Amino acid sequence: MTTPTPTRPRILTGDRPTGRLHLGHLAGSLQGRVALQDTHDLFVLVADVQALTDHFDRPHTVHDHVPEVMLDYLAAGLDPAKVTFVLQSAVPQLAELTLYLLNLVTVSKLRQNPTVKTEIVQKGYGEAVPAGFFIYPAAQVADIVAFGAQVVPVGEDQQPMLELAREVVRRFNSLYGPTLTEPQAHLSAVSRLPGLDGGAKMGKSLGNAIYLSDTPEEVQRKVMGMYTDPGHLRASDPGRVEGNPVFTFLDAFDPDPARVAALKAHYRAGGLGDVTLKRHLIEVLEPLLAPMRARRATFAADPSAVMRLLQQGTARGRAEAACTLKRVRSALRLHEC
């Protein structure tokens, strides 16, 4: 008699298709997903509906980047035999589920969401913030519960979003009976990478990123132009490691922590030039990115096959969301006609 194989825990993650994915995504989420795909039932959401909340006037941008993001996923090592890729806009159950869950979310709670508050200021919305953008944290809750996610990978800045999901699930289950799964957080080892310009965050649209699809020449040019320590004028000068993006990148990607520690000590003491340091970073990044470029080129040769992978995963996603929605409608005592 064989022992039944335990069901792998379900995990949900994803990205907005508003641009090519970059090293920040690799460090913050993609490397973790590649590791988790062997131990979890991994759903990856291509969040094109969420992307439209602040790209509603540029739908072509979202449309064009769906296949690009899929190529980045496959290039990074996500295995279509292990991962379910889902296109958000092709799962209509998510919209209905969002509507029901909005009854359990207050306006003040949405207004207090740190990400929403920050982005309202960054985008200059003021009082003219689009309602779709304002409620997207509630829509994210619908995404999580629709697919029955037990685990959600988050960085520190995303924890309020997950806590909202947990609160909504607890309130729903308290009011209507045990229906929805309460998700747990899986904290990312690296929450974010700074931009090449020393900015707080590497961003798709900020011109301060190294993309997974960049050529070796582009990577070299970008690394050699990276911000370092503005007070480190000569190689012989002592330099600051803190706030220096080159060292943050080395912490994230150099497989030899002892070597990074020695470089930091050398830089602080003086005698290590920025050019030498940046050349080392290039030597670290190239073996990491070269296999990704090769995988990307292989999949890019048959774009229709890439989109079929997304279609197949989306069909599974719709089935899962339909089951969840059926339970939710039953819990809410809604009539079936």
Kinemage of the C-alpha trace (Angstrom):
@kinemage 1
@onewidth
@group {chain A} dominant
@subgroup {mainchain}
@vectorlist {calphas} color= white
{ca met a 1} P 0.000 0.000 0.000
{ca thr a 2} L 1.471 3.343 -1.081
{ca thr a 3} L 1.328 6.467 1.019
{ca pro a 4} L -0.636 9.230 -0.777
{ca thr a 5} L 1.434 12.182 -1.883
{ca pro a 6} L 0.455 15.262 0.141
{ca thr a 7} L -1.060 18.112 -1.825
{ca arg a 8} L 1.436 20.898 -2.402
{ca pro a 9} L 0.453 24.230 -0.837
{ca arg a 10} L -0.983 26.724 -3.314
{ca ile a 11} L 0.954 29.953 -3.865
{ca leu a 12} L -0.037 33.053 -5.852
{ca thr a 13} L 2.234 35.748 -7.169
{ca gly a 14} L 2.424 37.876 -10.296
{ca asp a 15} L 3.338 41.096 -12.070
{ca arg a 16} L 1.731 43.923 -13.983
{ca pro a 17} L 2.639 43.791 -17.692
{ca thr a 18} L 3.701 47.430 -18.014
{ca gly a 19} L 7.313 46.843 -19.066
{ca arg a 20} L 10.092 44.296 -19.315
{ca leu a 21} L 11.170 42.665 -16.069
{ca his a 22} L 14.502 43.665 -14.555
{ca leu a 23} L 17.041 42.670 -11.936
{ca gly a 24} L 14.839 44.078 -9.198
{ca his a 25} L 12.172 41.530 -10.130
{ca leu a 26} L 14.797 38.798 -10.296
{ca ala a 27} L 16.110 39.501 -6.796
{ca gly a 28} L 12.778 40.362 -5.223
{ca ser a 29} L 10.554 37.634 -6.631
{ca leu a 30} L 11.655 35.604 -9.652
{ca gln a 31} L 14.498 33.698 -7.995
{ca gly a 32} L 12.182 32.842 -5.118
{ca arg a 33} L 9.483 31.646 -7.502
{ca val a 34} L 11.922 29.387 -9.336
{ca ala a 35} L 12.804 27.771 -5.998
{ca leu a 36} L 9.173 27.511 -4.855
{ca gln a 37} L 7.914 25.899 -8.063
{ca asp a 38} L 9.386 22.575 -6.920
{ca thr a 39} L 7.624 22.595 -3.549
{ca his a 40} L 4.395 24.513 -4.188
{ca asp a 41} L 1.491 24.618 -6.625
{ca leu a 42} L 2.568 27.928 -8.115
{ca phe a 43} L 0.084 30.265 -9.818
{ca val a 44} L 1.605 33.308 -11.551
{ca leu a 45} L -0.855 36.060 -12.460
{ca val a 46} L -0.201 38.355 -15.399
{ca ala a 47} L -2.119 41.265 -13.883
{ca asp a 48} L -3.216 43.192 -16.962
{ca val a 49} L -6.457 44.437 -15.363
{ca gln a 50} L -4.521 45.925 -12.463
{ca ala a 51} L -2.092 47.460 -14.963
{ca leu a 52} L -4.996 49.306 -16.571
{ca thr a 53} L -5.832 51.056 -13.296
{ca asp a 54} L -3.056 53.558 -14.046
{ca his a 55} L -2.477 52.753 -17.746
{ca phe a 56} L -6.105 53.098 -18.862
{ca asp a 57} L -5.007 55.709 -21.401
{ca arg a 58} L -2.270 53.404 -22.753
{ca pro a 59} L -3.908 49.999 -23.243
{ca his a 60} L -1.495 49.202 -26.071
{ca thr a 61} L 1.370 49.289 -23.546
{ca val a 62} L -0.304 46.634 -21.409
{ca his a 63} L -1.300 44.530 -24.431
{ca asp a 64} L 2.192 44.554 -25.928
{ca his a 65} L 3.936 43.606 -22.700
{ca val a 66} L 1.882 40.504 -21.883
{ca pro a 67} L 3.987 38.263 -24.186
{ca glu a 68} L 7.156 40.109 -23.125
{ca val a 69} L 6.511 39.348 -19.453
{ca met a 70} L 5.765 35.724 -20.320
{ca leu a 71} L 9.140 35.508 -22.076
{ca asp a 72} L 10.836 37.008 -19.028
{ca tyr a 73} L 9.160 34.411 -16.799
{ca leu a 74} L 10.325 31.552 -18.974
{ca ala a 75} L 13.788 33.051 -19.350
{ca ala a 76} L 14.140 33.337 -15.562
{ca gly a 77} L 13.516 29.606 -15.234
{ca leu a 78} L 9.825 29.275 -14.435
{ca asp a 79} L 8.900 25.840 -15.773
{ca pro a 80} L 5.547 25.659 -17.604
{ca ala a 81} L 5.288 22.017 -16.497
{ca lys a 82} L 5.262 23.191 -12.872
{ca val a 83} L 3.710 26.666 -13.027
{ca thr a 84} L 0.181 27.820 -13.887
{ca phe a 85} L 0.327 31.144 -15.749
{ca val a 86} L -2.975 33.056 -15.630
{ca leu a 87} L -4.062 36.153 -17.585
{ca gln a 88} L -6.084 38.269 -15.175
{ca ser a 89} L -8.447 39.812 -17.721
{ca ala a 90} L -9.493 36.363 -18.975
{ca val a 91} L -10.868 35.336 -15.565
{ca pro a 92} L -14.176 37.245 -15.324
{ca gln a 93} L -14.968 35.668 -11.949
{ca leu a 94} L -12.376 37.998 -10.407
{ca ala a 95} L -14.492 41.073 -11.152
{ca glu a 96} L -17.605 39.600 -9.530
{ca leu a 97} L -15.649 38.439 -6.513
{ca thr a 98} L -14.084 41.898 -6.127
{ca leu a 99} L -17.557 43.435 -6.013
{ca tyr a 100} L -18.638 41.206 -3.129
{ca leu a 101} L -15.426 41.708 -1.153
{ca leu a 102} L -15.611 45.494 -1.478
{ca asn a 103} L -18.519 45.360 0.996
{ca leu a 104} L -15.996 44.219 3.614
{ca val a 105} L -13.394 46.914 2.926
{ca thr a 106} L -13.769 50.476 4.187
{ca val a 107} L -12.735 53.588 2.284
{ca ser a 108} L -10.517 54.600 5.199
{ca lys a 109} L -8.702 51.252 5.013
{ca leu a 110} L -8.023 51.762 1.303
{ca arg a 111} L -6.924 55.344 1.897
{ca gln a 112} L -4.462 54.167 4.546
{ca asn a 113} L -2.778 51.628 2.285
{ca pro a 114} L 0.865 52.817 2.100
{ca thr a 115} L 1.327 51.843 -1.543
{ca val a 116} L -1.864 53.595 -2.619
{ca lys a 117} L -0.951 56.713 -0.621
{ca thr a 118} L 2.539 56.864 -2.113
{ca glu a 119} L 1.434 56.277 -5.689
{ca ile a 120} L -1.393 58.839 -5.480
{ca val a 121} L 1.267 61.427 -4.625
{ca gln a 122} L 3.754 60.148 -7.232
{ca lys a 123} L 1.148 60.214 -9.989
{ca gly a 124} L -0.209 63.597 -8.945
{ca tyr a 125} L -3.803 62.364 -8.726
{ca gly a 126} L -4.854 64.485 -5.751
{ca glu a 127} L -8.615 64.236 -5.391
{ca ala a 128} L -8.913 63.026 -9.001
{ca val a 129} L -7.665 59.522 -8.222
{ca pro a 130} L -9.441 56.975 -10.474
{ca ala a 131} L -11.761 54.705 -8.504
{ca gly a 132} L -10.292 51.630 -10.186
{ca phe a 133} L -6.833 52.548 -8.940
{ca phe a 134} L -8.124 53.383 -5.470
{ca ile a 135} L -9.772 49.980 -4.962
{ca tyr a 136} L -7.068 47.803 -6.491
{ca pro a 137} L -5.919 46.510 -3.071
{ca ala a 138} L -9.396 44.994 -2.718
{ca ala a 139} L -9.084 43.513 -6.201
{ca gln a 140} L -5.789 41.961 -5.110
{ca val a 141} L -7.634 40.304 -2.246
{ca ala a 142} L -10.017 38.811 -4.805
{ca asp a 143} L -7.054 37.497 -6.803
{ca ile a 144} L -5.602 35.805 -3.733
{ca val a 145} L -8.785 34.127 -2.533
{ca ala a 146} L -10.104 33.228 -5.992
{ca phe a 147} L -7.279 30.777 -6.584
{ca gly a 148} L -7.253 29.510 -3.003
{ca ala a 149} L -3.750 30.786 -2.318
{ca gln a 150} L -2.381 29.573 0.993
{ca val a 151} L 0.915 31.431 0.601
{ca val a 152} L 1.694 34.814 -0.976
{ca pro a 153} L 5.303 35.981 -1.427
{ca val a 154} L 5.656 39.621 -0.368
{ca gly a 155} L 8.331 42.169 0.319
{ca glu a 156} L 8.184 44.266 3.461
{ca asp a 157} L 6.423 47.092 1.606
{ca gln a 158} L 3.669 44.699 0.444
{ca gln a 159} L 2.759 43.326 3.858
{ca pro a 160} L -0.156 45.795 4.377
{ca met a 161} L -1.756 44.402 1.203
{ca leu a 162} L -1.538 40.846 2.499
{ca glu a 163} L -2.784 41.863 5.931
{ca leu a 164} L -5.835 43.413 4.234
{ca ala a 165} L -6.468 40.070 2.511
{ca arg a 166} L -6.217 38.247 5.822
{ca glu a 167} L -8.625 40.689 7.491
{ca val a 168} L -11.169 40.381 4.676
{ca val a 169} L -11.022 36.574 4.727
{ca arg a 170} L -11.485 36.477 8.490
{ca arg a 171} L -14.439 38.858 8.313
{ca phe a 172} L -16.067 36.971 5.434
{ca asn a 173} L -15.711 33.633 7.202
{ca ser a 174} L -17.024 35.128 10.457
{ca leu a 175} L -20.113 36.561 8.766
{ca tyr a 176} L -20.956 33.799 6.311
{ca gly a 177} L -19.229 30.663 7.531
{ca pro a 178} L -15.864 29.056 6.618
{ca thr a 179} L -15.548 29.661 2.902
{ca leu a 180} L -12.249 31.322 2.019
{ca thr a 181} L -8.613 30.376 2.689
{ca glu a 182} L -6.610 32.805 4.830
{ca pro a 183} L -3.226 33.360 3.147
{ca gln a 184} L 0.133 33.385 4.891
{ca ala a 185} L 3.099 35.577 3.962
{ca his a 186} L 6.337 34.306 2.475
{ca leu a 187} L 8.809 37.147 2.949
{ca ser a 188} L 11.262 37.794 0.115
{ca ala a 189} L 14.934 37.618 1.052
{ca val a 190} L 15.583 40.816 -0.960
{ca ser a 191} L 12.727 43.306 -0.750
{ca arg a 192} L 13.945 45.656 -3.471
{ca leu a 193} L 16.986 46.795 -5.432
{ca pro a 194} L 17.905 50.472 -5.775
{ca gly a 195} L 17.983 52.045 -9.192
{ca leu a 196} L 21.214 52.429 -11.134
{ca asp a 197} L 20.950 56.148 -10.390
{ca gly a 198} L 20.913 55.551 -6.645
{ca gly a 199} L 17.152 56.049 -6.494
{ca ala a 200} L 15.155 54.227 -3.862
{ca lys a 201} L 13.771 51.661 -6.280
{ca met a 202} L 14.567 50.183 -9.671
{ca gly a 203} L 11.548 50.802 -11.888
{ca lys a 204} L 10.360 49.733 -15.317
{ca ser a 205} L 9.565 53.272 -16.398
{ca leu a 206} L 12.277 55.177 -14.517
{ca gly a 207} L 15.191 54.479 -16.894
{ca asn a 208} L 17.270 53.137 -14.004
{ca ala a 209} L 17.048 49.393 -14.545
{ca ile a 210} L 19.015 46.484 -15.970
{ca tyr a 211} L 16.510 44.295 -17.793
{ca leu a 212} L 16.713 40.518 -17.949
{ca ser a 213} L 16.696 40.806 -21.734
{ca asp a 214} L 19.527 43.368 -21.961
{ca thr a 215} L 22.493 42.422 -24.141
{ca pro a 216} L 25.970 42.022 -22.598
{ca glu a 217} L 26.890 45.397 -24.092
{ca glu a 218} L 23.853 47.079 -22.525
{ca val a 219} L 24.610 45.528 -19.141
{ca gln a 220} L 28.221 46.691 -19.307
{ca arg a 221} L 27.226 50.220 -20.301
{ca lys a 222} L 24.639 50.468 -17.528
{ca val a 223} L 26.883 49.045 -14.808
{ca met a 224} L 29.787 51.312 -15.738
{ca gly a 225} L 27.421 54.282 -15.438
{ca met a 226} L 26.056 53.279 -12.023
{ca tyr a 227} L 25.924 55.696 -9.136
{ca thr a 228} L 28.413 54.839 -6.373
{ca asp a 229} L 29.821 57.024 -3.589
{ca pro a 230} L 30.046 60.633 -4.853
{ca gly a 231} L 32.798 61.317 -2.290
{ca his a 232} L 34.969 58.473 -3.594
{ca leu a 233} L 36.945 60.584 -6.063
{ca arg a 234} L 40.128 58.512 -6.250
{ca ala a 235} L 40.757 54.793 -5.882
{ca ser a 236} L 42.955 55.510 -2.878
{ca asp a 237} L 40.140 57.316 -1.032
{ca pro a 238} L 38.066 55.436 1.568
{ca gly a 239} L 34.571 54.850 0.213
{ca arg a 240} L 31.079 54.389 1.628
{ca val a 241} L 29.459 50.984 1.207
{ca glu a 242} L 26.108 51.987 2.704
{ca gly a 243} L 23.805 53.403 0.042
{ca asn a 244} L 26.163 52.281 -2.733
{ca pro a 245} L 24.026 50.367 -5.291
{ca val a 246} L 26.991 48.359 -6.595
{ca phe a 247} L 27.364 46.650 -3.226
{ca thr a 248} L 23.605 46.125 -2.925
{ca phe a 249} L 23.694 44.323 -6.271
{ca leu a 250} L 26.673 42.246 -5.165
{ca asp a 251} L 24.864 41.306 -1.952
{ca ala a 252} L 21.934 40.119 -4.065
{ca phe a 253} L 23.770 38.274 -6.835
{ca asp a 254} L 27.375 37.425 -5.963
{ca pro a 255} L 27.403 33.719 -4.958
{ca asp a 256} L 30.464 34.294 -2.727
{ca pro a 257} L 29.475 36.367 0.359
{ca ala a 258} L 33.005 36.174 1.761
{ca arg a 259} L 34.337 37.783 -1.389
{ca val a 260} L 31.755 40.572 -1.116
{ca ala a 261} L 32.715 41.135 2.521
{ca ala a 262} L 36.378 41.448 1.508
{ca leu a 263} L 35.495 43.941 -1.235
{ca lys a 264} L 33.519 46.030 1.254
{ca ala a 265} L 36.433 46.103 3.683
{ca his a 266} L 38.842 47.063 0.882
{ca tyr a 267} L 36.513 49.823 -0.367
{ca arg a 268} L 36.050 51.270 3.121
{ca ala a 269} L 39.800 51.257 3.733
{ca gly a 270} L 40.649 52.784 0.354
{ca gly a 271} L 42.555 51.375 -2.577
{ca leu a 272} L 39.622 49.899 -4.500
{ca gly a 273} L 38.453 51.947 -7.470
{ca asp a 274} L 34.869 52.172 -8.690
{ca val a 275} L 35.832 50.953 -12.168
{ca thr a 276} L 37.411 47.789 -10.738
{ca leu a 277} L 34.387 47.239 -8.524
{ca lys a 278} L 31.955 47.675 -11.403
{ca arg a 279} L 33.929 45.298 -13.604
{ca his a 280} L 33.561 42.693 -10.884
{ca leu a 281} L 29.796 43.249 -10.828
{ca ile a 282} L 29.683 42.716 -14.607
{ca glu a 283} L 31.578 39.443 -14.130
{ca val a 284} L 28.970 38.385 -11.557
{ca leu a 285} L 25.948 39.363 -13.655
{ca glu a 286} L 26.986 37.892 -16.992
{ca pro a 287} L 26.918 34.189 -15.948
{ca leu a 288} L 23.529 34.872 -14.364
{ca leu a 289} L 21.965 36.602 -17.368
{ca ala a 290} L 23.521 34.631 -20.243
{ca pro a 291} L 21.399 31.477 -19.693
{ca met a 292} L 18.308 33.661 -19.413
{ca arg a 293} L 19.024 35.289 -22.759
{ca ala a 294} L 19.444 31.856 -24.318
{ca arg a 295} L 16.164 30.542 -22.884
{ca arg a 296} L 14.374 33.719 -23.928
{ca ala a 297} L 15.634 33.395 -27.498
{ca thr a 298} L 14.453 29.777 -27.656
{ca phe a 299} L 10.921 30.610 -26.504
{ca ala a 300} L 10.772 33.833 -28.543
{ca ala a 301} L 11.277 31.771 -31.695
{ca asp a 302} L 7.700 30.457 -31.291
{ca pro a 303} L 5.551 33.256 -29.817
{ca ser a 304} L 2.284 31.406 -30.444
{ca ala a 305} L 3.490 28.523 -28.271
{ca val a 306} L 4.259 30.983 -25.468
{ca met a 307} L 0.747 32.393 -25.614
{ca arg a 308} L -0.703 28.861 -25.659
{ca leu a 309} L 1.025 28.255 -22.321
{ca leu a 310} L -0.759 31.314 -20.971
{ca gln a 311} L -4.085 30.198 -22.445
{ca gln a 312} L -3.775 26.729 -20.934
{ca gly a 313} L -2.927 28.075 -17.506
{ca thr a 314} L -5.725 30.628 -17.700
{ca ala a 315} L -8.243 27.853 -18.354
{ca arg a 316} L -7.160 26.200 -15.101
{ca gly a 317} L -7.306 29.563 -13.344
{ca arg a 318} L -10.876 30.163 -14.542
{ca ala a 319} L -11.941 26.741 -13.255
{ca glu a 320} L -10.407 27.410 -9.830
{ca ala a 321} L -11.954 30.884 -9.621
{ca ala a 322} L -15.352 29.529 -10.691
{ca cys a 323} L -15.281 27.017 -7.819
{ca thr a 324} L -14.417 29.750 -5.333
{ca leu a 325} L -17.111 32.055 -6.690
{ca lys a 326} L -19.705 29.299 -6.440
{ca arg a 327} L -18.884 28.839 -2.752
{ca val a 328} L -18.978 32.611 -2.174
{ca arg a 329} L -22.366 33.004 -3.877
{ca ser a 330} L -23.733 30.133 -1.815
{ca ala a 331} L -22.382 31.672 1.389
{ca leu a 332} L -24.026 34.993 0.451
{ca arg a 333} L -27.348 33.207 -0.201
{ca leu a 334} L -27.509 34.516 -3.747
{ca his a 335} L -30.118 32.950 -6.009
{ca glu a 336} L -29.075 30.957 -9.040
{ca cys a 337} L -31.267 31.634 -12.077
